[in-house]
Amino acid sequence: MEQKVALVVGANGVIGSNLIDYLSTLDDWRIVGVSRRGGVDTDKVTYLAADLLDPADTHAKLGGLTEVTHVFYAAYQDRPTWAELVAPNVEMLANVVDAVDPFVRHISLMQGYKVYGAHLGPFKTPAREDDPGHMPPEFNVAQQQLLERRAGTWTWSAIRPSVVAGFGLGNPMNLAMVIAVYAAMSKELGLPLRFPGKPGAYGPLLEMTDAGLLAKATVWAATNEQCANQAFNINNGDLFRWTDLWPKIARFFEMDVAPPLQMQLDVVMADKEPLWNEMVAKYGLEPLAYKEVSSWGFGDFVFSWDYDFLADGGKARRMGFHEFVDTERMFLDIFADFRRRKVIP
């Protein structure tokens, strides 16, 4: 069995950490995880701390990892505007590519439906990988263009999930955590569970991508020659509407449901840190800082989608990836996992 070595860039995020968990179950992989904070080494995983915005530091930390065969790139730098996202996120990827270019075989890039303009407003659905592009700036597109220019001795793949759900702390894009903490706090205040998004966002068709499913698909695409130099939409394979799912989430938390009421979570939840700290003490939760468990701005973003949000996942299925996940079950399992980890009561 050929030994492969994965360099997971963005190792502590929802996507990166779940990818490492999956790779760790495979006998033919060793893993190097890279992030700003580093991590605790295990038998199969070595962690490095690197500043990817610093070319010299990136090359010093990664340039000597000549045993690496596959790079899985899931790093992200947040910025206030779409335009400001481009420079740092393209620069980080470029610095990684420069460091590993002489020896790597494949670079896998994590993208999303921003490639289709999904973040801008109603877009053509179901989106397909060969749909025409939209007016820049968009860092996902710019990153793929970088890989297309640089590929030669190595190949690339671009993975396009919908909203990704899984366990992860301190992540600016974690919808499952948004819902769980919002529900727990609402219950603590004796309130029903209200959908906080736009009135028109309660009914459109949506889809999600389970982080574990995404990990399997990412490795599949990176290790199959037929997938080289291509993009793939990866989603759970089913659709939902909040009108149907929201009451089921409320039932999990043993809460009543009240009619939706639009509110800006990053405003109404801004003063709730004392409440969170009280809940941590009262229920013996893990002593996590409020900022680690709140992604209110991302919640506002997702709950503003008053249009269908879905892409065609048929290309991956036609080429051999047949895994799927029931989205309702996924949410409930993640919430139960949060409870087991004592993140929420």
C-alpha positions in Angstrom: 0.0 0.0 0.0 1.5 3.3 -1.1 1.9 5.8 1.8 0.5 9.2 1.1 1.1 12.4 3.1 -1.5 15.1 3.4 -0.8 18.7 4.2 -4.1 20.1 5.5 -3.9 23.9 5.5 -6.5 25.4 7.8 -6.3 22.4 10.1 -8.4 23.9 13.0 -11.5 24.9 11.1 -14.6 22.9 10.7 -13.6 21.6 7.2 -9.9 21.1 8.0 -10.4 19.3 11.4 -13.0 17.0 10.0 -10.8 16.2 7.0 -8.0 15.3 9.5 -10.3 13.1 11.5 -11.3 11.2 8.3 -7.7 10.9 7.0 -6.7 9.6 10.4 -8.9 6.5 9.9 -7.1 5.6 6.6 -4.1 3.4 6.9 -2.3 4.8 3.9 -2.2 8.4 5.0 0.0 10.5 7.3 -1.1 14.0 8.0 0.6 17.4 8.6 -1.9 20.0 9.9 -1.1 23.7 9.4 -2.8 26.7 11.0 -2.0 29.9 12.8 -2.3 28.2 16.2 -0.8 24.8 15.5 -2.1 21.9 17.5 -1.3 18.8 19.6 0.5 16.1 17.7 -0.9 12.5 17.6 0.4 9.2 16.2 -0.7 10.1 12.7 -0.9 13.9 12.7 1.9 16.5 13.1 0.9 20.1 13.6 2.7 23.2 12.5 2.0 26.9 13.2 2.6 29.1 10.2 1.8 32.7 9.1 0.6 32.0 5.6 0.5 35.8 4.8 4.3 35.8 5.4 6.1 34.2 2.3 9.3 33.6 4.3 7.6 31.9 7.2 5.4 29.8 4.9 8.5 28.6 2.9 10.5 28.0 6.1 7.7 25.9 7.6 6.4 24.1 4.5 9.2 24.1 1.9 11.1 21.2 3.6 8.1 18.9 3.8 9.2 17.0 0.7 7.3 13.9 1.7 4.0 15.7 1.2 2.1 14.3 -1.7 -1.3 16.1 -1.4 -2.2 19.5 -0.2 -5.8 20.1 1.0 -6.3 23.8 1.2 -9.1 25.1 3.5 -7.5 28.2 5.0 -9.5 31.4 5.1 -8.9 35.0 6.2 -12.0 37.0 6.9 -12.4 40.6 5.8 -15.2 43.2 6.0 -16.0 43.3 2.2 -16.0 40.9 -0.7 -13.4 42.9 -2.5 -11.1 42.9 0.6 -11.2 39.1 0.8 -9.4 38.6 -2.5 -5.8 39.8 -1.8 -5.1 38.0 1.5 -6.8 34.8 0.5 -5.1 34.6 -2.9 -1.8 35.6 -1.3 -1.9 32.8 1.3 -2.6 30.2 -1.4 0.2 31.5 -3.5 2.6 31.3 -0.7 1.6 27.7 0.0 1.9 26.8 -3.7 5.4 28.4 -3.9 6.5 26.4 -1.0 5.3 23.0 -2.1 5.5 23.4 -5.9 8.7 21.3 -6.4 7.4 18.1 -4.8 3.6 18.0 -4.4 1.4 15.8 -6.7 -2.0 17.3 -6.1 -3.6 20.5 -4.6 -7.2 20.4 -3.5 -8.9 23.8 -3.1 -11.9 24.3 -0.9 -14.4 26.7 -2.5 -18.1 27.2 -2.2 -21.2 28.5 -4.1 -19.7 32.0 -4.1 -18.2 30.9 -7.4 -21.8 31.0 -8.7 -22.6 34.4 -7.2 -24.8 32.8 -4.5 -23.6 35.4 -1.9 -24.8 38.3 -4.2 -28.5 37.4 -4.5 -30.7 35.0 -6.5 -28.6 32.9 -8.8 -29.3 30.2 -11.4 -30.2 27.0 -9.6 -29.3 24.2 -9.5 -25.9 25.6 -10.2 -23.5 23.5 -12.2 -19.8 23.4 -12.3 -19.7 24.6 -16.0 -22.0 27.6 -15.4 -20.6 30.9 -16.7 -18.8 33.2 -14.2 -19.9 36.5 -12.7 -18.4 39.9 -12.3 -15.4 39.9 -9.9 -14.1 40.4 -7.2 -14.4 36.8 -5.9 -11.5 35.2 -4.1 -12.7 31.6 -4.8 -12.5 32.2 -8.5 -9.2 34.0 -8.2 -7.7 31.1 -6.2 -8.8 28.6 -8.9 -7.3 30.7 -11.6 -4.0 30.7 -9.7 -4.0 26.9 -9.6 -4.9 26.7 -13.3 -1.9 29.0 -14.1 0.6 27.2 -11.9 -0.4 23.5 -12.4 2.2 21.5 -14.4 4.0 18.8 -12.4 0.9 18.6 -10.1 -2.8 18.5 -10.7 -5.6 20.3 -8.8 -9.3 19.9 -7.8 -11.8 22.4 -6.6 -14.4 21.3 -4.1 -17.6 23.3 -3.9 -19.8 22.5 -0.8 -22.9 24.3 0.3 -23.0 25.6 3.9 -20.8 23.2 5.8 -22.0 21.8 9.1 -19.9 20.0 11.7 -18.1 20.5 15.0 -15.6 23.4 15.2 -14.9 26.2 17.5 -13.9 29.8 16.8 -15.0 29.5 13.2 -16.7 32.4 11.5 -18.9 30.2 9.3 -20.5 27.6 11.6 -24.3 27.6 11.1 -24.9 24.5 13.3 -23.2 26.3 16.2 -25.2 29.5 15.5 -28.5 27.6 15.8 -27.5 25.5 18.8 -26.3 28.5 20.9 -29.2 30.7 19.8 -31.6 28.0 20.8 -29.9 27.3 24.1 -29.9 31.0 25.0 -33.5 31.4 23.9 -34.5 28.5 26.1 -32.6 29.9 29.1 -34.5 33.1 28.7 -37.8 31.3 28.6 -38.4 32.2 25.0 -39.8 30.1 22.1 -37.5 29.4 19.2 -38.2 32.0 16.5 -36.6 31.9 13.1 -34.6 35.2 13.0 -34.1 35.6 9.3 -35.9 37.6 6.6 -39.6 36.8 6.2 -38.9 35.5 2.7 -36.0 33.2 3.9 -38.3 30.8 5.7 -39.6 29.0 2.7 -37.0 28.7 -0.1 -35.3 25.4 -1.0 -31.9 25.0 0.6 -29.2 22.3 1.0 -26.3 21.7 3.3 -23.0 19.8 3.3 -22.0 17.6 6.2 -18.4 18.1 7.1 -17.7 14.3 7.3 -19.2 13.8 3.9 -17.2 16.7 2.5 -14.0 15.1 3.9 -14.7 11.8 2.0 -15.5 13.6 -1.2 -12.4 15.8 -1.0 -10.1 12.8 -0.6 -12.0 10.9 -3.4 -11.5 13.8 -5.8 -7.8 14.2 -4.9 -6.9 10.6 -5.4 -8.8 9.7 -8.6 -7.0 10.6 -11.8 -10.3 11.1 -13.7 -11.0 14.0 -11.3 -7.8 15.9 -12.0 -8.1 19.6 -12.9 -11.9 19.7 -12.3 -14.4 21.2 -9.9 -17.1 19.3 -8.1 -20.2 20.4 -6.2 -20.5 18.4 -3.0 -23.8 18.5 -1.0 -25.8 16.1 1.2 -28.0 15.1 -1.7 -31.4 16.3 -0.3 -33.2 19.6 0.1 -35.1 21.3 2.9 -37.0 24.4 3.8 -36.7 26.1 7.2 -40.5 26.0 7.4 -40.3 22.2 7.8 -36.9 21.9 9.6 -37.2 24.7 12.2 -40.0 23.1 14.2 -38.0 19.8 14.3 -35.0 21.7 15.7 -37.2 23.3 18.3 -38.5 19.8 19.2 -34.9 18.6 19.8 -34.4 21.5 22.2 -37.8 20.8 23.8 -38.9 24.3 22.9 -42.1 25.9 21.5 -42.0 27.5 18.1 -43.3 31.1 17.6 -43.7 32.9 14.2 -40.5 34.1 12.6 -39.3 37.5 13.7 -36.6 39.2 11.7 -33.7 40.3 13.8 -30.0 41.0 13.3 -28.3 38.4 15.4 -24.9 40.2 15.5 -26.8 43.1 17.1 -29.3 41.4 19.4 -26.8 38.8 20.6 -23.9 41.3 21.1 -24.8 41.8 24.8 -25.3 38.1 25.6 -21.8 37.2 26.8 -22.7 37.6 30.5 -25.7 35.2 29.9 -23.4 32.7 28.2 -20.9 32.8 31.1 -23.7 32.2 33.5 -24.9 29.2 31.5 -21.3 27.8 31.4 -21.2 27.9 35.2 -24.8 26.8 35.8 -24.6 23.7 33.5 -21.0 22.8 33.9 -20.2 23.4 30.3 -16.8 23.5 28.7 -15.2 26.9 29.6 -15.4 28.3 26.1 -15.2 32.0 25.4 -18.4 33.5 23.9 -16.5 34.5 20.8 -15.6 30.8 20.2 -19.2 29.7 20.0 -20.8 32.6 18.2 -20.8 33.2 14.5 -23.7 35.6 14.5 -22.7 37.5 11.3 -22.7 34.3 9.4 -26.1 33.4 10.8 -27.5 36.7 9.6 -26.0 36.0 6.2 -27.5 32.5 5.8 -30.9 33.5 7.2 -31.1 36.4 4.7 -31.4 34.0 1.7 -34.9 34.6 0.4 -34.1 32.6 -2.7 -33.4 29.0 -3.5 -29.8 28.0 -2.6 -28.7 24.7 -4.3 -26.3 23.2 -6.8 -26.4 20.1 -8.9 -24.2 17.4 -7.3 -24.7 15.0 -10.2 -21.2 15.3 -11.7 -19.5 13.8 -8.6 -22.1 11.0 -8.5 -21.7 10.2 -12.2 -17.9 9.9 -11.7 -18.3 7.5 -8.7 -18.9 9.4 -5.4 -22.2 8.1 -4.1 -22.2 9.1 -0.5 -25.1 11.1 0.9 -26.4 12.4 4.2 -29.9 13.1 5.5 -29.8 16.8 6.4 -32.3 16.7 9.2 -30.5 13.8 10.9 -27.2 15.6 10.4 -28.4 18.7 12.3 -29.8 16.6 15.2 -26.7 14.5 15.4 -24.5 17.6 15.5 -26.6 19.2 18.3 -26.4 15.9 20.2 -22.6 15.9 19.7 -22.5 19.5 21.1 -24.3 18.2 24.2 -21.9 15.3 24.6 -19.0 17.7 24.4 -20.7 19.9 26.9 -20.7 22.9 24.5 -24.4 23.5 25.1 -26.7 22.3 27.9 
